[in-house]
Amino acid sequence: MTSKINPLISFTGKFVLLTITVVFAFSFSGICSEQDLHKKSAAHSNGNTTQKVAHAAAGPAKKQWKPGEFIMHHVADGHQMEWCGFQIPLPVMLWTEEGFKCFSSSNFYQEKNQKHVHGMEGHAFSMGDDYIMINEVIYYLKENGGIHGIQEMVKKAEEADVLLAEITKLEKQKKKAESEDEKLSLDNEIASISAEEKLLREASVIAAPFDISITKNVWGLLLVLALMVFIFVRIANRYKTREGQAPKGIQNLFEPLILFVRDDIAIPSIGAAKAEKFTPFLLSVFFFIWFANLVGLIPFLVGFNIAGTMSITLVLAVVVFIITTINGNKTYWGHMLAVPGVPKWVLILLTPIEILQMFIKPTVLMIRLTANITAGHIIILAFVSLIFLFGAGSEGAYWGVGAGSAIFMIFMYLIEFLVAFLQAYVFTLLAAIYFGAAVEEAHH
């Protein structure tokens, strides 16, 4: 067994060292690219560009660098990908009132199409009189009365927020009111403001088509799925052709991880008798999350944030919920609806809590994975922002802070490699625990 592990350790060590070197190279080149874009935008103070970093630095020389917009723009999903400063347009697919529409996102990302919508901070691009994309969300343009009409709707939404705050204030006053006349007066005032707030909310809805585009993270999702199919089909074929022989190559690399998920996660959590039924799903979700996290560790190349996208983690959590619910046995539902040995008057309080926790568990899975992965990307991009914040007035500070940021980025990348594995492990382990609780037999 030791002879099998030693080559794996040697190979893994070389792989990690090579990965760190490549990441460092791209990180440093990304910082240099940021500097070049910064210089170009400063030289053309009235020019704008569709490149994300340059877009934040473009405009008048005195324009303040906004790290928050820069970071969230890179973390969020988008209709184009960036690779070393080059933009790769993606297909925009919309379901509109006139039917299905498909066109390239390059129709938006052009200098002449840049717009500013007051009240909706961030980047905005229009496509003729048909559509406008604000912070990667596509809206109708003409149907909403143009940019002026959208600005009016935003203004109404802000007014509705003010009225909502006023309603909250009046509700607090109502609780403190002593006389019935005062409470009645406040009730009437709240009802009047609530009606006005409702009308403003209805008038502030911005019409938008149903967006089913292949965005950056969708492309990353397809890339991860293709990678998984390629790797595990090869591994399966190796097991067929080399039956009874020692693992070799890619089979040798992944077999310890496959056995780890089966022997250290599935069997201890579910039980040897029933673990086999759930192991394929646990293996799939473990490697999907792990691969997605690894792909997202190079923000300067494309900046995938697959496991940090709420819609993707929501699907994973819903699948865990469905599997748990379907496989729940009589003991599982009996403990949830009426915990044995508990007084009936306590069940009145305990049963709703038990039912609620059935929905809370997958929700926690979703939020934990999304927040932890997104936080890692934000920290790395924050180090990039330091370059512009501290180097705005000095070339020396620009390079000095850039070098320091690069060092901290490499450190964060090392931490993120660990986090990528840990988050896949934690999600898989908790899913296995939920499955185990659902199929566990009663103890006598």
N, C-alpha and C positions, 0 to 999 in steps of 0.2 A: 504493500500500500504506500509505503514511504517513497519507493522508487517512482510511483505514479505522481505523487504530489510534488516532488522536487522539480521536475520539468515544468509543471504548471506554475509553480511559484516563480521560476526563472523567466518563463514567458510573460507572466503577468507583470513582473517587475520591469521588463524591457518595454512592454506595452504602455505602462503608466509613465515611464520616463520619456518615451517618444511622444506621448500625448501631451505631457506638460510642456515639452519643448515646442511642439507645434502651436499650442495655445498661447505660449509666451510670444512666439513670433507674430502670430496674428493679432494679439493684443497690442504689441508695440507698433505694428504697422497700422492698426486701427487708430491709435493715438496720433501717429504722424499724419494719417489721413485727415483726422479731425483738425489738426493744426493747419494743414494746407487749405482746407475749406474755410477755416476761420480767416486766414489771410486774404483769400480771394474775395470773401464777402465784405471784408473791411475795405478792400481796394475798390470795390463796386458798391458803394454805400447805398445806392438806390436800387440795386438789383436784387432779385430773389431767385431761389433755386428750389427744385423739388426734392433735393437731397435732405434727409431728415436733420442731420446735424447742421448743415449749412443753412437750412431754412430757419433754425432757431437763432443762428448768428447773423442772418442777413438783415438788410435794412440799414438805417442810419447807424453811424459809428457809435453813437451814444446809447443805442438800444440796450437795455439791461438783459443780461443772460438769465433765463428762467430755467433752472435745473428741473423743476417739477414738471414742466411741459415736456422737456427733453426726455426725461426718464419715462414718464407715462406713455409718451408717443412711441417709444421703443418697446415697452412692455406690452402695450395693447396690440390687438390683432390689426391687420391691415390688408389692403387690396393690392399691395405690391411687395416684393421682396428686395432686400438690398444685399449685395455681395461685394465687399471691398470698394464701396463707393458707387457701384453700378446698380441701376434700378432694373428690376425684372418685373414687368407688368403681368398681372394675373387676370383671368377672365371674370368679368362682372356679369352675374346672372340674376335678373330681376323678374319677378312675377308681378305685372302691372295690370291696370284695368283694361289695357289693350292686349293683354296676353304676355307671352314669354319674350323677354328681351335679353340678348347676350352681346357683349362688346368688350373690348380691352380696357383695362383700368388706365392705360396711357391717355385715354380721352379726358381723364380728370387731371392727372399729374402733369400739367404744363404751366409754364410761367404765366402765360396770358390768361389762364383760367383761375388764377388765385383770386380769392375774394375775402372780404372781412364781414362777418356777421356780428353786429354789436350785441353783446349779451351772451354770445356763445364763443368763449375764448378757445383758441387753438387754430389749426389749419383748416382752410375751406377751399374747395375747388368746385367749379361749376362745369357742366357739359351742355353748352348752348343754353336754351331756355327750358330744357326738359328736367334736368336733375342737378342737385347740388350735394356734394359730400362734405359734411362737417364732422371732423374728428372720426373719420372712417365710417360714419353713418350716412347712408344715402337717403335724401328726401326729394320729393317733387319740388320743382322750382316754380313753374308757371301756375300750377294748381294752388300753391300756397301764396300767390300774389307776389312772387319774386322775392328778392332779398329783403325789401322793405316790409313785405307781408310777414315774412318769417321773423323779422326783428320785432314787429308789433305783437306777434304771438308770444315771443319770448318775454316781452314787456308785460303782457297779460299774465303769464305764468309767475313772474316776479311779484306782480300785484296780488295774485292769489296766495303766494307764500306769505306776504305781509298780513293779509286777512286771516290766514290760518294761525299765524302767531298771535293775532289779536283775539281770535276765538279761544286759544289756549289760555291767554291771560284772563279772559272773562270767565272761563270755567273755574279757574282758581279763585276768582273773586266770588263766584257763586257758592263755592264750598265754605267760604268764610262769612257769607251773608247770614245775618241773624233773623231778619224779618221775612215773612212770606212775600210781601209786596216787593221787596228788593230782589228776591229770587225770581219772581215772576217777570220783573222788569229786565233782569239779566237774561232770562230765557228768551224773551222776545228779541232782545238785541242779538243774542247768539244765533237765533233762527234767521234773522234778517241778514246778518253777515255771512252765515253759512250758505244761504241761497245765492248771494252775490259771488261768494267764493266758488261755488259750483258752476255758475255761468262762466266765470273767467277760466276755470279749468277746461270746460268744454270748448271754449273759444281759442284756447292756447295749444290745442292738439295739432301738431304739424303732420300733415299727410305724408306718408312714405310708402314706397313699394315694398313687397316682401322680398328680402334679400337672401338668395340662396347661392351666393358667390363662393368660388373656391378661393378662400382667403389664405393668408400666409400660414396660419396655424392649421387649416384644413390640409394644405399642401404638406406641411410637416407631419400631420397625422397619417396621410397616405404614404409618405416616405417611411415612417416607422413601421407601418403595417407591411409594406413591401420588404423592408429589411428583415422583419421577423419571419415572414414566409420564406424568404430566401435562405436564412440561416437554419431554421428548424426543419425545413424540407431536406436540406443537406444532411443534417444530423440524423433525421429519421432514416434516410437512405443508407447512411453509414451503419446504423444499427442493423439494418436488413442484410447488407452485404458483408458485414464483419461480425456476424453473430457469434458470440462466445469468445471473441478476441478482445484484447486490451484496447481502450479508446485511443484514438489518434487524431491529431490536428484540431479542427474546430469542435469535434465531438469531445475531445479531452478537455478543451477549455470550458465548455458549458455543462458537462456532466456533473461536476461538483455543485454547481448552482441548482441544477434540476433536482439532484438528490437532497440538497439543502431545503428547498421548498417542500419536497415531499416528506422527508424524514424529520425535519426540525420545525416545520410550520403546520402542515396538513395533518399528519398522524397525531402529534401531541394535542392539537386543538380539537380535532374532530373524532379521533379514534381510528385504530387500524382497520376496523371492520367497514367503516363508511367513508374513509378518507379518499379512497380511489375514485369515488363518484365526483368529488369536488376538486380533485387535484388538477385536471386539465384547465379549469377556469382559473384557479389560483396561479398556475404557471403562466397562463396567458396574461393575466393582469399584472403579475410581478414583472415580467420582462417588458411588457408594454410601457409601464410607468418608468422603469429603469432606462430603457432605450430613449424614451421621450425626454427624460431629464438630461441624459448625456448629449443628445442632439441639441438641446437648448443651452448648452454650456458655452457656446461660441456666439455671443450676441453680435459681433462685428461682421460675421459672415452672412447670416440671415436673421438671427435673433428669434428663433422659434421659442414660444412660451406655451408649449402644448399642455403640459400638466398644470400650468398656471392659469389655464383658461377655464372659467367656471362651467361653461356648457359641456366641456369634455369630462371634467371630474363629476359633473352632475349625472351624466350618463353612466359612468362607472358606479357611482353610488346607487343609482336607481336599479342597476342590474344586480348589485349585492342585495338590495332590499327585496327584489322580486325572488331571487333564489332562496333567500332566507324565509320569506313568507310562504312560498310554495312547498318547501321541504319541512316546514314546521309540523311536528307531530302532535299527538294528543297531549303529551306532557308539557310541551312548549306552550300551547295555547291555554292549557289548564292553569299553568303557573302565571300566565299573563292576565287572564280574566278573573281568576280566583286563587290567590296564593294559598296553598295548604297550610293549615295551622295558624291562620291569622283570624282574629275576631271579625265578625261581619261588619261591625261599625267602622273598623279600620279599612276594610275593603272599599268602602265608599270613597276614601281618599286615595288608597293605594292603586286600585284598578285603573283609574284615569291616568295616573303617572306611568304605570306599566305600559299602557297602550301608547302614551305619548313618547316614551323612550324607544319604542319600535321605529318611530320616524326620526327621532333625534340622532340615533346611532349612524345611519347613512348620511345624515346632514353633517355631522361632525367629521366623517370620513372626507366628504367633499370639501369642506372649509379648510380642514387641516392641510390637505394636499395642495390646494390652490394657494393658500397663504404662504406656506413654507417655500414653495418653488418660486412664486412671484417675489418674495422678499429677497431671495438670493440674487435674482436679476437686478432688483432695485439697488442693492448694495454695490454691485459691480459697476452699474451705470453711474452711481453717485460718485465713485472715484474718478470717472471720466469727467463729470461735471466740475470737480475740483480744479481741473486743468484750466477751465475757462474762468472760473470764479477768481482764482488767485493769480492767473496769468494775464488778466485783462489789461493791465497797465505796464507789464514788464516782460520782455522776451526771456530774461534770465529766470524769472519766476515761472514763466510758462513751461520751460524745459525742466526746471527743477521739480516743480510740482508734478509734471508729467512723468518723470522718472520715479518719483515716490509713489504716485498713483499706480504705475505699472507694477511695482513691487507688491503693493497691497492687493492689486487685482489677482496676481499670481497666487498669493496666499488664499484669497477668497475662492479661486478656482479649485484649489486643493480641498478646501472645506466643502465646496459644492459637489465634488466627486463623491465625497462621503455622504453628503445629504441626498444625492441622487439615489444611492443604494438604500439608505436608511428609510426614505419616504416610500420607496417601493416595498421594502420589508414591512414597515409599519402598516401600510394599507392592506397588504396581503395577510399579515398576521391577524389584524382586527376582523377582516372578512372571514378568515378561517374560524375565529372565535365565535362570531355570530352564527356561522353554519353549524358549528359544534353545539351551540346552545339550542339550535332549532331541532337537531336530530337526537339530542341526548335522551336516553331512556330514563324512566323513573327509577329512583333508588329505593329498594325495599329493605 
